Amino acid sequence: MYDNYKTMKKQTGQDTYFSQMSAAIDHARETAVKKGFQVIENPFIFSPVNYGQTGRFTLELLKNDKPQKKCLVIILYRMESGKYELTNYIN
């Protein structure tokens, strides 16, 4: 299974597991910036995610200083090990 993870990481270029929630969120923001978007910062939407729970957060995006209909969706699952599993996409 670990080999499949390494292969998937090479194909997508994304990390999946993080030891801190802030590191996972920062990685998702950086991914959006690499795709040419500007993220509208809103630190008040992020609430702690407890063990075994999933948090879903949505951030608005700009491109060339113009608001977009698309948003950055960040989904964090906090595993029993304490690590966070990140899923993020632009929708």
N, C-alpha and C positions, 0 to 999 in steps of 0.2 A: 504494500500500500504506500509506503514512503517513496518508492520509486515513481509511482503514479503522481504523487504530490510534486516531486521535483520536475517531472515532465510537464505537468500542468503549469507550474510556476514559470518554466522556460517559455511556454507557448503564450501565456497571458501577460507575463512580466509583472505579475502582482504577487505580493506576499499575502498570506492568508491568516497567520497566527501571530498575535502580539501579546507581550506581557503586560502592557498598559493600554488603557482605553484611549488616552490622548495620542499615543503613537499610532494606533489604528486609524483614528480620525484624521490625523495629519497625513498619513499615507493616502487616504481616500481623497483628501483635498489636493495633494500633489498630483495624483492621477488625473484629476479634472484639469488642473493647470497644464499638464503635459499635453492634453487634448485641445488646448487653446481657449479654455474657459477661465473666467475670473469667478471666484466663489464669494458670494455675499456672506460675510461673517455674521453669525448669530450664536454667540456662546450660551445664550439662555435656553436653547432648545435641548441641550445635552443634559440628560439626567443619568444618574448612576444605573448601571445594569447589575442586578444581583446574580449570584450563581444559579445556573440552570435557566436563566431567562434571556430573552431576546429584546433588544432595543432597536427601534427604527427611527431614523432621523432624516429630514429632508432639508437641503440647502438650495436656495435660489442661485442661479448662475447668470453671468453676463458674458457677452462675447463682443469684442470691439466696443466696450462700454455701453452696449445695448442689452436690455433685459431679454432673457430667453424664456420660451415656454417650457424648456427642459429644466430639470432639477437634478441635483446630485443626491442620490438615495444611498444612505449608509445603514447597513444592518449589522449589528453586533450581537453575537451570542457569547455569553460568559460561561465557559466550560468549568466543570468541577475542579479542574487543575488550576484555575485562576487565570488562565490565558483567555484572550478574546479572539473569536473567529470573525473575520471581517468579510462581508460581502458588500460590494458597492458597484453602482452602475449609474449611468446618466440616462434619464428617462424623460 
